Amino acid sequence: MFDVEVQNLLFSYSKEITLKDISFATDPGDFVGILGPNGSGKTTLLKLIAGILKPDKGVIKIKGKRVDSFKRRDLARILGFVTQELSPLFSFTVHRIIETGLIPHKPRLFPSLTESDENRIKVALQNTGSESFLKRSFHTLSAGEQRRVSIARVLAQNTPIILVDEPMAHLDPGHVVSISRVLKKLSADGKTIIAAFHDINAAFSLCNKILFLKKGKMYGYGSAKEILTEVNLERVYGTRFQLIKGSDSHFFVVPKFH
Ligand code: ADP
């Protein structure tokens, strides 16, 4: 059984089609990077997988079951989503925000936090370098700090499937590396991660599969080496790239400015 399966997806916000003919499946432990230019449909695809948006056509299954047939609470035990928007939680303290990640696992009648819950919150904050924000109001944090707290919330939620919209957005290089390590560890522990990336090189180093989108259609789905070729990058982003082999045998790409 696939962790996430998308079949012949079609979706439009209005008259114009936003996503078309999207079909792919992930195995447990896959780290899928969704790449594509601005407006190619990356965020929309994540929202559809999370059941926030409904497809016009096609089917999305989470662990073999249609996403629209889950109760929200049951889905939240399986799937965590780090969105770009955390507005409803904006005025909460950081502690309260992380706590909301634990709610799906708690009995409805006894939602108070146990010592082990508090420990989970502490570990999630430590892993994202966010311990010092615990008592702060979320809206007083910088964009990068908010991002780390959002990731901590999903760590506390402890779901087998994690969706992340732009994991590295607003992070400085030090935190890009530390969050990369956190995501790598989650992936090594067998969690399935699907993340939309702006940063091609972060996706290259982290993901075992790349879903490449161009104008709402799938341009390719496969290993980073197979998909992120200079030819494909130029065709999708409309600018030339150079593929460079780093000293540690990792590949990275740079756009050609001249
Ligand atoms: P990406 O994440 O790749 O930048 P998005 O999924 O955010 O792309 O957007 C895909 C397309 O859908 C864009 O053309 C965008 O303008 C449009 N779009 C996104 N959200 C909405 C919305 N709520 N209503 C109407 N159009 C939207």
Residues whose N, C-alpha, C, O or C-beta is under 5 A from the ligand:
A	BS01	ADP	Y13 T18 P37 N38 G39 S40 G41 K42 T43 T44
